[in-house]
């Protein structure tokens, strides 16, 4: 849900705070890792790898 879609001003403020905190956490993680985190579909694949090393797409085949 986009920030503008929140029904109340309090909801919009909460969404902005969450977005800002997530952005700061991502920057912190990227600095610690030494490289950018994957974005979009690449990020989905990176996160979907389980302990057996197979991605969600490989398991569905």
NUVEX-577704 format. One line per field, with one value per residue (C-alpha): x, y, z; chain. Coordinates in Angstrom, 2 decimals, padded with zeros to 5 digits. Last residue first. Layout:
% residues N
east: X;...
north: Y;...
up: Z;...
chaine: A;...
***
This chain:
% residues 61
east: 009.52;008.04;011.12;013.40;011.20;011.10;014.89;016.95;019.94;018.76;018.62;016.10;016.55;013.48;015.30;017.79;015.09;012.83;015.74;016.54;012.89;012.96;016.21;019.37;021.13;023.95;027.51;029.86;027.68;027.83;027.15;024.30;022.81;022.92;021.40;018.62;017.93;017.70;015.26;013.16;013.04;011.97;009.24;007.96;007.89;006.12;003.55;002.92;002.43;000.01;-001.92;-002.17;-003.41;-006.12;-007.14;-003.64;-003.51;-001.06;001.60;001.33;000.00
north: -027.51;-025.85;-026.44;-024.67;-021.57;-021.36;-021.40;-024.42;-024.15;-026.82;-024.21;-022.20;-019.78;-017.55;-014.46;-014.31;-015.13;-012.37;-009.94;-010.65;-010.05;-006.54;-005.33;-007.13;-005.56;-003.17;-004.03;-003.92;-006.14;-003.74;-000.73;-002.57;-003.56;000.03;001.36;-001.24;-000.34;003.35;002.63;000.41;003.13;005.78;003.55;002.69;006.35;007.37;004.59;005.71;009.33;008.22;006.11;009.03;011.23;008.67;006.39;005.31;005.30;008.20;006.12;003.44;000.00
up: -011.83;-008.75;-006.62;-009.08;-009.12;-005.33;-005.21;-004.29;-001.97;000.50;003.25;001.29;-001.56;-001.70;-000.44;-003.32;-005.88;-004.55;-004.46;-008.09;-008.99;-007.50;-005.93;-004.82;-001.86;-002.66;-001.72;001.27;003.46;006.44;004.23;002.48;005.83;007.11;003.89;004.12;007.77;006.88;004.03;006.28;008.96;006.43;004.98;008.46;009.48;006.28;006.78;010.34;009.26;006.55;009.05;011.48;008.65;007.94;005.05;003.96;000.16;000.00;001.75;-000.89;000.00
chaine: A;A;A;A;A;A;A;A;A;A;A;A;A;A;A;A;A;A;A;A;A;A;A;A;A;A;A;A;A;A;A;A;A;A;A;A;A;A;A;A;A;A;A;A;A;A;A;A;A;A;A;A;A;A;A;A;A;A;A;A;A
***
